[in-house]
Amino acid sequence: QVQLVESGGGLVQEGGSLRLTCAASGSGFSSSVMAWYRQAPGPGKQREWVAQITEGGSTDYVDSVKGRFTISRDNAKNLVYLQMNSLKVEDTAVYYCNQRSLRTSYVSWGQGTQVTVSS
């Protein structure tokens, strides 16, 4: 059974940086697509896909974070990172780690970590 634990969230001023880490336990990490999602506060806000990295290291990002966020992974340590630079107030959200197994298609979620960007 896969468990995902996020860390690294916090309060930062606009323009600042944070690095989120997701630690995965269980097997199959290296044959999984890893992604970050976020959910902003407020009624009706849906969870939004932010970035993903394939088992081969290919990355993709939502347009609003391109050039500011970088996703990476360390298959030896079962870790995935999200480096967030030039943070904006609108980046404030709970950030969730997501793992999708390429072998089983099973999807796992972490519990989330809060990122708050102040103006």
CORDA-V974870 format. One record per residue. N is the residue number from 0. PHI is phi in whole degrees, -180 to 180 (NA if undefined). OMEGA is omega in degrees with one decimal (* if undefined). Layout:
BEGIN
N|PHI|OMEGA / N|PHI|OMEGA
END
This chain:
BEGIN
0|NA|-177.5 / 1|-85|170.7 / 2|-125|179.8 / 3|-120|-179.5 / 4|-128|179.1 / 5|-92|174.2 / 6|-152|175.4 / 7|103|177.7 / 8|-71|178.9 / 9|164|-179.9 / 10|-105|-178.9 / 11|-143|177.3 / 12|-79|178.3 / 13|-56|-176.2 / 14|93|-178.4 / 15|-83|-176.4 / 16|-133|171.3 / 17|-144|172.3 / 18|-123|176.2 / 19|-92|177.2 / 20|-126|174.7 / 21|-123|178.0 / 22|-102|-177.8 / 23|-109|173.5 / 24|-110|-177.1 / 25|96|-175.6 / 26|-92|172.2 / 27|92|-176.8 / 28|-59|-174.2 / 29|-69|177.2 / 30|-110|179.9 / 31|-129|167.8 / 32|-90|-179.5 / 33|-108|-177.5 / 34|-145|171.0 / 35|-117|173.8 / 36|-123|174.5 / 37|-145|177.2 / 38|-133|-179.0 / 39|-77|178.2 / 40|-71|176.6 / 41|115|-178.8 / 42|-66|176.5 / 43|80|-179.5 / 44|-78|-179.5 / 45|-97|177.1 / 46|-67|-173.4 / 47|-116|174.0 / 48|-70|-176.8 / 49|-111|-174.7 / 50|-161|174.9 / 51|-147|176.6 / 52|-138|-178.0 / 53|-81|179.4 / 54|-64|-179.9 / 55|-93|177.2 / 56|97|176.0 / 57|-73|-175.2 / 58|-122|175.8 / 59|-152|-173.8 / 60|-140|168.9 / 61|-68|-173.0 / 62|-57|-173.6 / 63|-68|-179.3 / 64|-116|-179.0 / 65|-59|-179.2 / 66|86|-180.0 / 67|-117|-178.0 / 68|-108|176.4 / 69|-135|176.0 / 70|-100|178.2 / 71|-149|-178.9 / 72|-144|175.6 / 73|-126|-175.6 / 74|-68|179.5 / 75|-70|-177.0 / 76|-110|-177.2 / 77|57|-179.1 / 78|-124|169.9 / 79|-131|-175.0 / 80|-121|168.7 / 81|-134|176.0 / 82|-86|-176.9 / 83|-117|179.1 / 84|-115|178.5 / 85|49|-175.5 / 86|-65|-179.8 / 87|-118|179.1 / 88|-55|-177.8 / 89|-72|173.1 / 90|-83|178.9 / 91|-60|-176.2 / 92|-178|165.5 / 93|-89|-177.5 / 94|-103|-176.8 / 95|-118|173.2 / 96|-90|-176.3 / 97|-137|176.9 / 98|-125|176.3 / 99|-121|-178.8 / 100|-73|177.1 / 101|-79|-179.9 / 102|-88|-174.5 / 103|-115|-174.1 / 104|66|179.6 / 105|-71|-178.5 / 106|-115|178.4 / 107|-122|179.2 / 108|-127|169.6 / 109|-86|-176.6 / 110|-87|177.1 / 111|97|175.0 / 112|-136|-174.7 / 113|-82|171.9 / 114|-119|179.1 / 115|-124|179.3 / 116|-111|-177.7 / 117|-102|-179.8 / 118|-89|*
END
